[in-house]
Amino acid sequence: LEEVTQVELGRLLAAGITSTLPYQAGNPGSGNSGTMVFSAYPLSEVARVPLQHDAYRIAVAAPTPFWLVAVHVAQPLVGPGNWRADWSVLDQVVPTLTGRPVLMVGDFNSTLDHRPVRNLLGDGFADAARTANSGWQPTWPSTGLGLITIDHVLTNGGYRAISTSTFHVAGSDHKALVARLKAS
């Protein structure tokens, strides 16, 4: 989850998120910072990835263990230099994740047409919506028809997408992207 504030975390905890997803990593923040991961499986090796907004690299002890990179890349129209710097950091972090599949998830503030995402796809990552043949599912803005897909689930080995769908989230300018994955 991105843009998690202390108030939102309180609401999630009050709603009982930890009864279903007892493991958590990350931290709430203010404004558009604050990234958190909630999981049914134990989380370890949690490391903050120094993007403009919070991001984390986490080992997930699922039946088929994987690396999770929860990302929130800077917005390119407001700060193109920050956007490029964030991608430079991710370009350094991702190759170090070895020994298990890698899932990159979150607000990439990039479409599949942006060069950094095309590079990931060329390096063996697959976009869950494409793999599941889910069709056009814009995630931003959340109002109206939406225009573009800038939130993604990217997989690299070990998992393949079965389906993806988007959902309106009250108070958010993004639609939630939900991907169902299966170990391959």
C-alpha positions as CSV (number, residue, x, y, z in Angstrom):
1,L,0.0,0.0,0.0
2,E,1.3,3.4,-0.9
3,E,0.6,6.8,0.7
4,V,-0.3,5.2,4.0
5,T,-0.6,7.9,6.7
6,Q,-0.6,7.2,10.5
7,V,-4.4,7.9,10.4
8,E,-4.9,5.4,7.5
9,L,-2.8,2.8,9.3
10,G,-5.0,3.3,12.4
11,R,-8.1,2.6,10.3
12,L,-6.5,-0.5,8.7
13,L,-5.6,-1.9,12.2
14,A,-9.0,-1.0,13.6
15,A,-10.6,-2.8,10.6
16,G,-8.6,-5.9,11.5
17,I,-6.1,-6.2,8.7
18,T,-3.7,-8.0,10.9
19,S,-6.2,-10.8,11.6
20,T,-5.9,-11.8,7.9
21,L,-2.5,-10.4,7.1
22,P,-0.5,-10.7,10.3
23,Y,2.9,-9.7,9.0
24,Q,3.8,-6.2,8.1
25,A,6.7,-4.1,7.0
26,G,7.3,-0.5,6.1
27,N,6.1,2.7,7.7
28,P,3.3,5.2,7.5
29,G,4.3,8.7,6.3
30,S,2.8,12.0,5.5
31,G,1.4,13.3,2.3
32,N,2.3,10.9,-0.5
33,S,5.1,9.1,1.4
34,G,4.4,6.0,3.5
35,T,4.6,2.6,2.0
36,M,3.5,-0.6,3.9
37,V,3.3,-4.3,3.1
38,F,0.8,-6.6,4.8
39,S,1.3,-10.3,4.3
40,A,-0.1,-13.7,5.2
41,Y,3.5,-15.0,5.1
42,P,6.5,-14.0,7.3
43,L,8.6,-11.1,6.0
44,S,12.4,-10.8,6.6
45,E,15.4,-9.0,5.2
46,V,13.4,-5.7,5.1
47,A,15.4,-2.9,3.6
48,R,14.3,0.6,2.7
49,V,15.0,1.5,-0.9
50,P,15.9,5.2,-1.0
51,L,13.3,6.5,-3.5
52,Q,11.8,10.0,-3.1
53,H,8.7,8.2,-1.7
54,D,9.1,5.2,0.6
55,A,9.9,1.9,-1.1
56,Y,11.1,-1.5,0.4
57,R,12.9,-4.7,-0.6
58,I,11.5,-7.6,1.4
59,A,12.0,-11.4,1.4
60,V,8.6,-13.1,1.6
61,A,8.5,-16.7,3.0
62,A,5.6,-17.9,0.9
63,P,5.5,-21.6,-0.1
64,T,7.4,-20.5,-3.1
65,P,9.6,-17.7,-1.5
66,F,10.1,-14.5,-3.4
67,W,11.6,-11.0,-3.2
68,L,9.1,-8.2,-3.1
69,V,10.0,-4.7,-4.1
70,A,7.2,-2.3,-3.1
71,V,7.8,0.8,-5.1
72,H,6.5,4.3,-5.3
73,V,8.5,6.2,-7.9
74,A,8.5,10.0,-8.1
75,Q,6.0,11.6,-10.4
76,P,7.8,12.5,-13.7
77,L,5.8,15.6,-14.6
78,V,6.4,17.4,-11.3
79,G,10.0,16.3,-10.8
80,P,11.6,14.6,-13.9
81,G,15.0,14.6,-12.2
82,N,13.6,12.8,-9.1
83,W,11.8,10.3,-11.4
84,R,15.1,9.5,-13.2
85,A,17.0,9.3,-9.9
86,D,14.4,6.8,-8.5
87,W,14.7,4.6,-11.6
88,S,18.5,4.8,-11.2
89,V,18.2,3.4,-7.7
90,L,15.8,0.6,-8.8
91,D,18.3,-0.2,-11.6
92,Q,20.9,-0.8,-8.9
93,V,18.7,-2.7,-6.4
94,V,16.9,-5.2,-8.7
95,P,19.9,-7.0,-10.1
96,T,21.1,-7.8,-6.5
97,L,17.9,-9.8,-5.8
98,T,18.9,-13.4,-6.5
99,G,18.0,-16.9,-5.5
100,R,14.2,-16.5,-5.7
101,P,11.6,-14.9,-8.0
102,V,11.1,-11.2,-7.8
103,L,7.8,-9.3,-7.7
104,M,7.9,-5.6,-8.2
105,V,4.6,-3.9,-7.2
106,G,3.2,-0.5,-6.7
107,D,3.0,3.0,-8.2
108,F,5.6,3.1,-10.8
109,N,4.4,6.5,-12.1
110,S,5.3,5.0,-15.5
111,T,3.4,3.2,-18.2
112,L,4.7,0.1,-20.0
113,D,5.9,2.5,-22.7
114,H,8.4,4.3,-20.5
115,R,12.0,3.2,-21.1
116,P,12.7,2.0,-17.5
117,V,9.7,-0.3,-17.6
118,R,10.5,-1.5,-21.1
119,N,14.0,-2.3,-19.8
120,L,12.6,-4.4,-17.0
121,L,10.3,-6.2,-19.5
122,G,13.4,-6.8,-21.7
123,D,15.3,-8.2,-18.7
124,G,12.7,-10.9,-18.1
125,F,9.9,-9.3,-16.1
126,A,6.3,-9.7,-17.1
127,D,3.4,-7.4,-16.6
128,A,0.7,-9.2,-14.7
129,A,-2.2,-7.5,-16.6
130,R,-0.6,-8.5,-19.9
131,T,0.2,-12.1,-18.8
132,A,-3.4,-12.6,-17.6
133,N,-4.8,-11.0,-20.7
134,S,-6.9,-8.7,-18.6
135,G,-7.2,-6.0,-21.2
136,W,-7.0,-2.3,-20.6
137,Q,-7.1,-1.4,-16.9
138,P,-6.2,2.2,-16.3
139,T,-5.3,3.0,-12.7
140,W,-5.0,6.8,-12.9
141,P,-6.8,9.0,-12.4
142,S,-9.4,7.1,-10.4
143,T,-12.3,9.3,-11.6
144,G,-14.1,8.9,-14.9
145,L,-12.7,6.3,-17.3
146,G,-9.2,6.8,-16.2
147,L,-6.4,7.5,-18.6
148,I,-3.3,5.5,-18.0
149,T,-1.9,2.5,-16.2
150,I,0.9,3.6,-13.9
151,D,0.4,1.0,-11.2
152,H,1.8,-2.4,-12.0
153,V,2.6,-5.9,-10.7
154,L,5.7,-7.2,-12.5
155,T,7.0,-10.7,-12.0
156,N,10.3,-12.3,-12.8
157,G,10.3,-16.1,-12.7
158,G,8.5,-18.4,-10.4
159,Y,5.1,-16.7,-10.6
160,R,2.6,-16.0,-13.4
161,A,-0.5,-13.9,-13.3
162,I,-3.9,-15.6,-13.5
163,S,-6.0,-12.3,-13.4
164,T,-5.8,-8.7,-12.6
165,S,-8.6,-6.2,-11.8
166,T,-8.9,-2.6,-10.6
167,F,-11.1,-1.2,-7.9
168,H,-12.1,2.3,-6.8
169,V,-10.7,3.3,-3.4
170,A,-12.5,6.2,-1.8
171,G,-10.3,9.2,-1.3
172,S,-7.5,8.0,-3.6
173,D,-6.5,9.4,-7.0
174,H,-5.5,5.9,-8.1
175,K,-7.5,2.7,-8.5
176,A,-6.3,-0.3,-6.6
177,L,-4.7,-3.0,-8.8
178,V,-5.3,-6.5,-7.6
179,A,-3.3,-9.4,-9.2
180,R,-3.9,-13.0,-8.6
181,L,-0.6,-15.0,-9.1
182,K,0.2,-18.6,-9.2
183,A,3.5,-20.3,-8.6
184,S,4.7,-21.8,-11.8
